[in-house]
Amino acid sequence: MFGGVALGRWWLTPGRVCVETEGSSLSASNHYSDVVKANTFKWAIMDQLAKCKSSLFGDVILRHFQLRRKAIMQSLTEAQAAEFVHALAAASMTAA
């Protein structure tokens, strides 16, 4: 799960309906899914946390990430989770 959305291999790959059994196809799918996850973390989570203090909906954005913290953290790498916790704490202090 990533942010409440199941990220199965091939599922996010445009034009793919099912998993192919060839190693190279699965490898390409894994790479694609990893890139999507990394960019989702960078732009949909971290970028929004950085901008929430100056956003009209900043309090809503911050509250969303506070409520979804556990689910989000389960889908992150250890380094991403540490970065997320730090950014969430910083945004919370700014909002208070």
C-alpha positions in Angstrom: 0.0 0.0 0.0 1.2 3.5 -0.7 -0.9 6.3 0.7 -3.9 4.0 0.8 -3.5 2.8 -2.8 -2.3 -0.8 -3.5 0.7 -0.6 -5.7 1.0 -4.0 -7.3 3.6 -4.5 -10.0 2.3 -3.7 -13.5 -0.9 -2.3 -12.0 0.4 1.3 -12.5 2.2 0.7 -15.8 0.3 2.3 -18.7 -1.1 -0.2 -21.2 -0.4 -3.3 -19.1 -3.2 -5.6 -18.0 -1.5 -8.5 -16.4 2.0 -9.6 -15.2 4.2 -11.0 -17.8 6.4 -13.8 -16.7 9.6 -12.7 -18.5 12.3 -11.5 -16.1 13.0 -8.4 -18.1 9.4 -7.4 -18.2 9.0 -7.8 -14.4 12.3 -5.9 -13.9 11.0 -3.0 -16.0 7.7 -3.1 -14.0 9.6 -3.0 -10.7 11.7 -0.1 -11.8 8.6 1.8 -13.0 6.8 1.2 -9.7 9.9 2.3 -7.7 10.1 5.5 -9.7 6.4 6.2 -9.2 6.7 5.7 -5.4 9.8 7.9 -5.1 8.2 10.7 -7.1 4.9 10.4 -5.1 6.9 10.8 -1.9 8.9 13.7 -3.2 6.1 15.7 -4.9 2.8 14.6 -3.3 4.0 14.4 0.3 7.2 16.3 0.9 6.5 19.2 -1.4 3.0 19.7 0.1 4.4 19.6 3.6 7.0 22.3 2.7 4.3 24.5 1.1 1.5 24.0 3.6 2.5 26.9 5.8 2.0 29.3 2.9 -1.0 27.6 1.4 -4.6 28.7 1.8 -5.5 25.1 2.7 -2.3 24.5 4.8 -4.2 23.5 7.9 -6.2 20.9 5.8 -3.0 19.5 4.2 -1.2 19.3 7.5 -4.2 17.6 9.2 -4.4 15.1 6.3 -0.8 14.0 6.7 -1.2 13.8 10.5 -4.3 11.6 10.2 -2.7 9.4 7.5 0.8 9.3 9.2 0.7 5.6 10.1 -0.5 4.4 6.7 2.0 6.6 4.9 4.9 5.5 7.1 4.2 1.8 6.4 4.9 2.4 2.7 8.1 4.4 3.0 11.7 3.3 3.2 13.5 4.0 6.5 15.2 7.1 5.2 12.0 8.4 3.7 10.1 7.8 7.0 12.7 9.7 8.9 12.4 12.6 6.5 8.6 12.5 6.6 8.5 12.6 10.4 11.0 15.5 10.5 9.0 17.5 7.9 5.7 16.8 9.6 7.1 18.0 13.0 8.5 21.1 11.4 5.2 21.9 9.6 3.2 21.3 12.8 5.4 23.7 14.8 5.0 26.3 12.1 1.3 25.9 12.1 0.9 26.2 15.9 
